[in-house]
């Protein structure tokens, strides 16, 4: 059972027979809605063939706003869909990065991970690629690597909490924004080998460490740290995050009627969308408050025409 299936409203699925019935229902609903001309973007299927004439197919169905299940497999010689694997997804609705992305295939199956080096975050962002078919199509046409892409990030969470914001006035916001811009510029220069920039970043990190070490004895860490975005555990596409909520809505899974919370948030100047089952969220989400939790990060790459 996929650990993050409950994030999109399937907390009661415990047995393999229940899962198989659900996946069959997804495939049937996609086929049925496609025939009836269902709304574009909420369901569909796509196909692509590789250089060895293997035909890959995926069926996807939104079960609530921008979140659902994708079923992937191959089409055999008789034109029958042969199921291989599935995954729940959360499709983001804001562009997270304009940096170029590199993609690598997973070892055990025909799925892919993306890597994006964005200066805003300070680390390499590794995510699970949602739109595999367009990538394989470009690969078959020998159009890779391709530049000019944008990246939309989304995440699923099974455990999170809402925290109150740090009070900031307009002057504080401008100061933080200016400091962030200066740091990003220094990081860009350091990547190009600028020794002065490397030294400045080192001194800045030492000053930050000293300040936090002094204040941590009297203040709570979350009153000092506004947001963070850190790798979590041994799986490379899972992250522990703390971000400010920009948008929030509560949706219902069309099959189970379970409520899920959709949040768009800013985390280390990175905009991403997160979906979590309302049962697994501690606190009341609201714009301006902060979300703290662990997410499975997914990405949708917008390839240029």
C-alpha positions as CSV (number, residue, x, y, z in Angstrom):
1,X,0.0,0.0,0.0
2,X,1.4,3.4,-0.9
3,X,2.1,5.3,2.3
4,X,0.8,8.6,0.8
5,X,-2.5,7.2,-0.5
6,X,-4.2,8.5,2.7
7,X,-3.1,12.0,1.9
8,X,-5.6,12.3,-0.9
9,X,-8.5,10.8,1.1
10,X,-8.0,7.0,1.2
11,X,-7.2,6.5,4.9
12,X,-9.5,3.4,5.1
13,X,-7.8,1.3,2.4
14,X,-5.9,-1.4,4.3
15,X,-6.1,-4.5,2.1
16,X,-4.7,-5.3,-1.3
17,X,-8.1,-6.3,-2.6
18,X,-9.5,-2.9,-1.7
19,X,-6.6,-1.3,-3.6
20,X,-7.0,-3.4,-6.7
21,X,-10.7,-2.5,-6.8
22,X,-9.8,1.2,-6.5
23,X,-7.3,1.1,-9.3
24,X,-9.7,-0.8,-11.5
25,X,-12.4,1.8,-10.8
26,X,-9.9,4.6,-11.7
27,X,-9.2,3.0,-15.1
28,X,-12.9,2.5,-15.7
29,X,-13.7,6.1,-14.7
30,X,-11.0,7.5,-16.9
31,X,-12.2,5.5,-19.9
32,X,-15.8,6.5,-19.3
33,X,-15.2,10.2,-18.8
34,X,-13.0,10.3,-21.8
35,X,-15.8,9.0,-24.0
36,X,-18.2,11.5,-22.5
37,X,-15.9,14.4,-23.1
38,X,-15.1,15.1,-19.4
39,X,-13.4,18.4,-18.4
40,X,-9.9,18.6,-19.6
41,X,-7.2,18.3,-16.9
42,X,-9.4,16.3,-14.4
43,X,-8.8,12.9,-16.0
44,X,-7.2,11.4,-19.1
45,X,-4.8,8.9,-20.5
46,X,-1.6,9.3,-22.5
47,X,0.6,6.9,-24.5
48,X,4.2,7.0,-25.7
49,X,6.5,4.4,-27.4
50,X,10.3,4.1,-26.9
51,X,13.1,3.1,-29.3
52,X,12.4,-0.6,-28.6
53,X,8.7,-0.2,-29.6
54,X,7.5,-0.6,-26.0
55,X,4.3,1.4,-25.6
56,X,3.8,3.0,-22.2
57,X,0.5,4.3,-20.9
58,X,-0.8,6.2,-18.0
59,X,-4.3,6.8,-16.7
60,X,-4.8,9.7,-14.3
61,X,-7.9,10.8,-12.4
62,X,-8.4,13.9,-10.1
63,X,-10.4,12.7,-7.1
64,X,-10.4,16.2,-5.6
65,X,-9.1,19.5,-6.8
66,X,-5.6,19.0,-8.4
67,X,-5.0,15.7,-6.5
68,X,-5.7,12.1,-7.5
69,X,-4.2,8.8,-8.7
70,X,-2.1,7.9,-11.7
71,X,-1.9,4.3,-12.9
72,X,1.0,3.4,-15.2
73,X,1.8,0.3,-17.3
74,X,2.4,-1.0,-20.8
75,X,0.2,-1.9,-23.8
76,X,0.8,-5.5,-24.9
77,X,0.7,-6.9,-28.4
78,X,-3.0,-7.3,-28.2
79,X,-3.6,-3.7,-27.2
80,X,-4.4,-4.6,-23.6
81,X,-3.2,-2.4,-20.8
82,X,-0.8,-4.2,-18.5
83,X,-0.7,-2.5,-15.1
84,X,2.7,-2.0,-13.5
85,X,2.4,0.5,-10.7
86,X,0.4,3.5,-9.4
87,X,1.0,6.6,-7.3
88,X,-1.1,9.3,-5.7
89,X,-0.3,12.8,-6.9
90,X,-0.7,16.5,-6.0
91,X,-0.5,18.8,-8.9
92,X,0.8,22.3,-8.0
93,X,-0.8,25.4,-9.4
94,X,2.1,27.9,-9.2
95,X,5.5,27.9,-11.0
96,X,8.1,27.0,-8.3
97,X,11.3,27.4,-10.3
98,X,12.6,28.6,-13.7
99,X,15.9,26.7,-13.3
100,X,16.9,23.9,-15.7
101,X,16.1,20.4,-14.5
102,X,17.9,17.1,-15.0
103,X,16.1,13.8,-15.0
104,X,17.2,10.3,-14.0
105,X,15.3,7.0,-14.3
106,X,14.6,5.0,-11.1
107,X,16.3,1.6,-11.0
108,X,13.4,-0.7,-10.2
109,X,10.7,0.6,-12.6
110,X,9.9,3.0,-15.5
111,X,9.6,6.1,-13.3
112,X,11.8,9.1,-13.0
113,X,13.3,11.6,-10.5
114,X,14.1,15.2,-11.3
115,X,16.8,17.3,-9.9
116,X,16.7,21.1,-9.8
117,X,19.4,23.4,-8.4
118,X,17.6,26.5,-7.3
119,X,19.6,29.2,-5.5
120,X,16.6,30.2,-3.4
121,X,16.7,26.9,-1.5
122,X,20.4,26.4,-1.3
123,X,20.2,22.6,-1.9
124,X,19.5,20.4,-4.9
125,X,15.7,19.8,-5.0
126,X,15.0,16.1,-5.8
127,X,11.4,15.3,-6.8
128,X,9.3,12.5,-8.2
129,X,8.4,13.3,-11.9
130,X,4.7,13.4,-12.5
131,X,4.6,13.9,-16.3
132,X,6.7,11.0,-17.5
133,X,5.0,10.6,-20.9
134,X,6.0,14.0,-22.3
135,X,9.5,13.5,-21.1
136,X,9.8,10.0,-22.8
137,X,8.2,11.6,-26.0
138,X,11.0,14.2,-26.1
139,X,13.5,11.5,-25.4
140,X,12.3,9.4,-28.3
141,X,12.5,12.5,-30.6
142,X,16.2,13.1,-29.4
143,X,15.3,16.6,-28.2
144,X,17.0,16.2,-24.8
145,X,18.5,17.9,-22.9
146,X,16.0,20.8,-23.3
147,X,16.2,24.3,-21.9
148,X,13.6,26.9,-21.1
149,X,11.5,24.6,-18.8
150,X,9.6,25.7,-15.7
151,X,8.9,23.5,-12.7
152,X,5.7,23.2,-10.7
153,X,6.1,21.5,-7.3
154,X,3.5,19.7,-5.2
155,X,3.7,17.5,-2.1
156,X,1.7,15.0,-0.2
157,X,1.9,14.8,3.6
158,X,0.5,12.3,6.2
159,X,1.5,14.2,9.3
160,X,1.5,17.9,9.8
161,X,0.7,20.7,12.2
162,X,-0.3,24.4,11.9
163,X,1.9,27.0,13.7
164,X,1.3,30.7,14.3
165,X,3.3,33.1,12.2
166,X,6.2,35.3,13.4
167,X,5.0,38.9,13.6
168,X,6.8,41.1,10.9
169,X,6.1,44.6,9.9
170,X,6.7,46.0,6.4
171,X,10.2,47.2,7.3
172,X,11.1,43.7,8.5
173,X,9.7,42.1,5.3
174,X,11.8,44.5,3.1
175,X,14.9,43.8,5.2
176,X,14.5,40.0,4.9
177,X,13.8,40.2,1.2
178,X,16.9,42.4,0.6
179,X,19.1,40.0,2.7
180,X,17.7,37.0,0.7
181,X,18.5,38.7,-2.6
182,X,22.0,39.6,-1.5
183,X,22.6,36.0,-0.3
184,X,21.3,34.5,-3.6
185,X,23.7,36.8,-5.5
186,X,26.6,35.6,-3.3
187,X,25.7,32.0,-3.8
188,X,25.6,32.5,-7.6
189,X,29.1,34.2,-7.4
190,X,30.4,31.4,-5.2
191,X,29.3,28.8,-7.7
192,X,31.4,30.6,-10.3
193,X,34.5,30.3,-8.1
194,X,34.5,33.8,-6.5
195,X,36.6,33.4,-3.4
196,X,35.4,36.6,-1.8
197,X,31.8,35.4,-2.1
198,X,32.7,32.1,-0.6
199,X,34.4,33.9,2.3
200,X,31.4,36.2,2.8
201,X,28.9,33.3,2.9
202,X,31.1,31.4,5.4
203,X,31.3,34.5,7.7
204,X,27.5,35.0,7.4
205,X,26.8,31.4,8.4
206,X,29.1,31.7,11.4
207,X,27.4,34.9,12.5
208,X,24.0,33.2,12.1
209,X,25.1,30.2,14.1
210,X,26.4,32.4,16.9
211,X,23.2,34.5,17.0
212,X,21.0,31.4,17.2
213,X,23.2,29.7,19.8
214,X,22.9,32.8,22.0
215,X,19.1,33.3,21.6
216,X,18.1,29.6,21.8
217,X,18.5,29.6,25.6
218,X,15.7,32.1,26.0
219,X,13.6,31.8,22.9
220,X,11.8,28.9,21.1
221,X,13.5,27.8,17.9
222,X,10.4,28.4,15.8
223,X,10.3,32.0,16.8
224,X,13.8,32.3,15.4
225,X,13.4,30.2,12.2
226,X,10.6,31.5,10.0
227,X,10.7,28.8,7.3
228,X,13.0,25.9,6.3
229,X,13.2,23.2,3.6
230,X,15.4,20.2,4.6
231,X,15.9,16.7,3.3
232,X,14.2,14.1,5.5
233,X,15.1,10.4,6.1
234,X,16.8,8.2,3.6
235,X,14.5,8.7,0.7
236,X,15.9,11.6,-1.5
237,X,12.5,13.0,-2.5
238,X,11.1,13.5,1.1
239,X,11.5,16.8,2.9
240,X,10.8,18.3,6.3
241,X,9.3,21.8,5.7
242,X,8.1,24.8,7.5
243,X,6.3,27.3,5.3
244,X,3.9,30.3,5.3
245,X,0.4,29.5,4.0
246,X,-0.6,31.7,1.1
247,X,-3.8,29.9,0.0
248,X,-5.9,27.2,1.7
249,X,-9.0,25.3,0.8
250,X,-10.8,22.1,2.0
251,X,-11.9,19.6,-0.7
252,X,-13.7,16.3,-0.6
253,X,-12.5,13.0,-2.2
254,X,-15.3,12.2,-4.8
255,X,-15.1,8.5,-3.9
256,X,-14.6,8.3,-0.1
257,X,-16.0,11.8,0.8
258,X,-13.0,12.3,3.1
259,X,-11.9,15.9,3.5
260,X,-8.4,16.9,2.5
261,X,-6.7,20.2,3.0
262,X,-5.0,21.9,0.0
263,X,-2.4,24.6,0.8
264,X,-0.2,26.8,-1.3
265,X,2.7,27.9,0.7
266,X,6.0,29.8,0.5
267,X,9.0,27.9,1.9
268,X,12.5,29.5,1.6
269,X,11.1,31.7,-1.2
270,X,10.0,28.5,-3.0
271,X,6.2,28.3,-3.8
272,X,4.7,24.8,-3.7
273,X,1.3,23.2,-3.0
274,X,0.7,20.6,-0.3
275,X,-2.2,18.1,0.2
276,X,-2.9,16.4,3.5
277,X,-5.8,14.5,4.9
278,X,-7.7,16.6,7.4
279,X,-7.4,13.7,9.9
280,X,-3.7,14.0,9.8
281,X,-3.4,17.8,10.3
282,X,-3.2,19.2,13.8
283,X,-4.5,22.7,14.0
284,X,-6.6,25.0,11.9
285,X,-5.0,26.1,8.6
286,X,-5.4,29.8,7.6
287,X,-3.6,32.2,5.4
288,X,-0.6,33.8,7.2
289,X,-0.2,30.8,9.5
290,X,2.6,28.3,9.0
291,X,2.5,24.6,8.1
292,X,5.1,22.2,9.6
293,X,5.4,18.6,8.3
294,X,7.1,16.0,6.2
295,X,6.2,15.9,2.5
296,X,6.8,13.6,-0.5
297,X,7.8,16.1,-3.2
298,X,6.6,15.7,-6.7
299,X,7.2,17.9,-9.8
300,X,5.5,18.7,-13.1
301,X,7.8,20.0,-15.7
302,X,6.4,22.5,-18.3
303,X,8.3,21.7,-21.4
304,X,8.5,24.4,-24.1
305,X,6.5,23.8,-27.3
